[in-house]
Amino acid sequence: MAYFILKNLLLGPLLKLLFRPWVRGMENIPNSGAAILASNHLSFSDSIFLPLQSRRPLVFLAKSEYFTGKGIKGALTRWFFKGTGQLPIDRSGGKASEAALNTGLTVLGGGQVLGIYPEGTRSPDGRLYRGRTGIARMVLEAKVSVLPVAMIDTEKVQPIGKRLPRIRRIGIVVGEPLDFSRFDGMEGDRIVLRAVTDEIMYELMKLSGQEYVDAYASSVKEKLARAR
């Protein structure tokens, strides 16, 4: 019910009016059954625009900080993520990463559409960064297809560090599903996991037109923080 209200009565119509999102390839999302939407990640607003434009309810594994914010912004963010069925995860690594993987598999096991940012964090500079292999493990263990999704110009709407969005048009491109069934039973092979992840990132690069950087976005962010 909350998802319906947000999408069709509140945020959905408002965002369409203000940001006039153009969408291509939404018909590639299957009408039923489990699937993964693998998106680039340019802005916090990606987690708002994509679920509201998706033809089906979309479950994101959202970082736990989105559910613990304070003040009016924190309350609104928490309300949005809970209302659209997003699930908080701990991204600190180790056992937390395994728990996030299992949560994703549970979502897929229920026949739902799961949204994932393979880069693991927002791009610090608009470029596309190396993907984490957790998405490959989910794909091979759940035996589902992956649809690459390119968010276009969302970093211009809400740059990192800016609280208030800028009104401008954004785009969403959903690519054709990628089939990795040729790797069935090989989810324990690190080379295979990296190959699957790199293929997903290559498709994202083609859809988004972003420059690709063969490094983790989180590592680049850490270097930038130390340099300040």
Secondary structure, DSSP 4 states (H G I P E B T S, - for coil): -HHHHHHHTSHHHHHHHHH--EEE-GGGS-SSS-EEEEE----TTHHHHHHHH-SS-EEEEEEGGGGS--HHHHHHHHHHHHHTT-EEE--SSTHHHHHHHHHHHHHHHTT-EEEE-TTSS--SSS-EEPPPTHHHHHHHHHT--EEEEEEESHHHHS-TT-SSPP----EEEE-PPB--GGGTT-TT-HHHHHHHHHHHHHHHHHHH-PPEESS-HHHHHHHHHHH-
